[in-house]
Each structure stands twice: as structure tokens, then as C-alpha cells.
């Protein structure tokens, strides 16, 4: 399930990043797109439960989550731009879901490791 949510987040960042760039013309809208591409490249490792790749994916997901909340969402809310609010909110939602999924996955893995020892 974690890999599927990770994949959804990757595609959301890619599509909404491109959409934001096409609508607004700002190169900063390509930041989520770039993170989405990197996360997409990490998908195979996340799916196979590679610990190092999963931790890299979590770190990148956390960075983009905080970045979207701190800048695009904040600016969209203050401007009252419903399109920007929608795009930023969806990216925050999928990134938050991915973070929660990763954390639950890590907790599950820790419990299984503890039981095996």
C-alpha cells in the first residue's frame, strides 16, 4: 500500500507542478514537478522495501510537504486564488498521506523485527 500511495504522490506532484507552471508561468512551480520525478525514480526501491531508498523517499516527501505548506499554499491562501489553493492543497494531501503511510510502514517493520528477535 505504501508504494501505491508513494506513486500517487509522485504523479500528483508531476502533474500539478506542470499544471501550475502552465497556468502561472513561474519556474518555481516546477519544483514539485522535479521532486515528483525524483520520487517516481525511487518507486521501484520503495516497492521492493529497500530501506535506504525508502528513507530517501521519506526525506524528500517531507521536504516537499513542508515547502508546499510554507510557500505556495500560504501565498495561494493570501491571494485567494482558488486554482492555486486547489493544486497546493492536493499536493499537501498526497504528500501527507505518503508520509503517514511511510511512518506506519516503518512502525510495522520495527514490530516484525522485534518479534523475530
Beta strands, then each sheet from edge to edge (+ up, - down):
end
